Amino acid sequence: MQIFADADACPVVGIVEKVAKEHNLPVTLLCDTNHVLSSDYSEVIVVGAGADAVDYKLISICHKGDIVV
């Protein structure tokens, strides 16, 4: 199980990372080139800017049982 977050405008990224750390769950933050992020805990994937680009990337990498925020 893994947690994925569409982090472009996600107000709870800090909470997601805190809870994930407590449960030893990996987190992947996804954003487009207009919202570049960094994290000491999570993997960050940056996709090209475009309508729904992050959503399409999420669909392509998540699996049954994963959590998407």
C-alpha positions in Angstrom: 0.0 0.0 0.0 1.2 3.5 -0.8 -0.2 7.0 -0.5 -0.4 9.3 -3.5 -1.3 12.9 -3.2 -2.3 15.4 -5.9 -0.3 18.0 -4.2 -0.9 21.0 -6.5 -3.4 22.5 -4.1 -3.6 19.9 -1.3 -3.9 21.7 2.0 -3.2 18.5 4.0 0.2 17.3 2.6 1.8 17.8 6.0 -0.8 15.8 7.8 -0.6 13.0 5.1 3.2 12.8 5.6 2.9 12.8 9.4 0.4 9.9 9.5 2.3 8.0 6.8 5.5 8.2 8.9 3.7 6.9 11.9 2.5 3.9 9.9 5.7 3.4 7.8 3.8 4.0 4.5 5.5 5.5 1.5 4.1 8.7 0.1 4.4 10.1 -3.4 3.4 13.7 -4.1 2.5 14.7 -7.6 2.5 18.2 -8.9 2.9 20.0 -12.2 5.7 22.3 -13.2 3.7 25.3 -11.9 3.7 24.0 -8.3 7.1 22.4 -7.8 7.5 20.9 -4.3 10.2 19.3 -2.2 9.9 16.9 0.7 12.3 15.2 3.1 9.9 12.2 3.4 8.0 11.8 0.2 8.9 11.0 -3.3 8.0 14.0 -5.5 6.9 13.5 -9.1 6.7 16.6 -11.3 4.7 16.3 -14.5 4.3 18.8 -17.3 1.7 21.6 -16.9 -1.5 20.8 -18.6 -5.2 20.2 -18.0 -5.5 17.2 -15.7 -1.8 16.1 -16.2 -1.4 15.2 -12.5 -4.7 13.2 -12.6 -3.7 11.2 -15.6 -0.3 10.4 -14.1 -2.0 9.3 -10.8 -4.3 7.0 -12.8 -1.3 5.4 -14.5 0.7 4.7 -11.3 -1.7 3.8 -8.6 -2.9 0.3 -7.8 -5.7 -1.5 -6.0 -5.3 -0.8 -2.3 -3.4 2.4 -2.6 -4.7 5.6 -1.1 -5.1 8.7 -3.2 -5.6 12.1 -1.6 
